[in-house]
Amino acid sequence: MVVALLALPAVRAGTEHAANAPAVIATAVLLLAVYAAGPALPRVRTSTTAATVWLSAVMAVWAVLLLCTRDGVWLAFPLFFVQLHLLPLRWGLAAVGATTAVAVAGFGRHSGALSAGTVVGPVLGAAVAVAVVLGYQALYRESEQRRRLIEELTAARTELAAAERAAGVLAERERLAREIHDTLAQGLSSIQLLLRAAERELDERPDAALGHVRQARQAAVDNLAEARRFVRALSPPDLEAGSLPAALERLCATTARTSGLAVHCHVSGEPAELPTPHEVALLRIAQSALANTVRHAGAGRVELTLSYMDTEVALDVVDDGAGFDPARAAAPGSGPDGGGFGLAAMRARARALHGTFVVESAPGEGTAVAVTLPCPTDPATSPPPPDPPDAPGVSDPAEQSRT
């Protein structure tokens, strides 16, 4: 635009053979050179002082051109944009006002008198330039805000994805820890007890020792099946072969056969279909509770009761053993064999299904373990449970198992 508007007075002065044609052409060429120096100097775009100096030089040469020819007034319009672009808003508006005044004065000088046209033209051009620049700056600010918002959202999405991956890893680690504790660890403990019993009976009662060895072998087979199952994240074999009450009855019978304890299973209420996560949690809690009784309670009798109610299902495991003080229970991992995760794992399973878990015990008074889970109205469509809020190793010490 500047080149075109500079060519206009130079060409007109040459074709009309004006007396001051050489001065107009020379001034137009000088103004073009001074104007072209601005984009070539990086400091003009980065320094307000440098921009002010350059604009002052441009304005001075332009004023001379305006004195020589009235066609110089058209250069005021592109100068408005340059001033508003390079200078702070307050200074830019002042420069636009000064340029408008010079344009009106120069145009009036060549016209011989001030008229509405000589005043309205430059003023209207200045108003249009200011409106366009302010509108552009508003759009630019909005675009920058949107760009920063998109960057923040992208960063937040990346952080969320990383957090979800970490949570998934932790949830899987907790699942494997609970499954290993409730299956392999308990099974290996049973195998160890059976082999010790076989060792004691080997000399005097070889038939009884052989029975213990066979039971240990069956326990190893069962635990191998459990290991393959939880690696594939499937339901326990006992639940795949029947209902939860039947699985609990088989568990009680197996515990009684391998430990010599009197273990009785009772079912109260009308059995109802439960979601698979509920059945798995109740079966695992029962396994862990019975394993604790066998290893530590010194009990002679255990009562396991599964109660179906209108909106809840409850499991109670009560023994007549030595009991313990829950407030002084060993923390997870601090037991003599590195155990102590049993009760914490049971509590985590109950919490994962929005249930409650209670342990009542005292030295010499036996132990009662009770878990209550809410029953979904539609087991087939109930969503999978959320991950437990607490890892098995960080629960209240009063809630820790003796294993």
QUIHULIN-V916677 format. One record per helix or strand of 3 or more residues. SS is the DSSP state (hx for helix, st for strand). FROM is the first residue (numbers start at 1). TO is the last residue. If there is no record, write none. Layout:
SS:FROM:TO  SS:FROM:TO
//
This chain:
hx:2:15  hx:21:40  hx:42:46  hx:48:68  hx:70:86  hx:89:111  hx:116:201  hx:206:231  hx:237:240  hx:244:259  st:262:268  hx:276:297  st:301:308  st:312:319  hx:326:328  hx:342:352  st:356:361  st:367:374  hx:379:381  hx:397:399
//
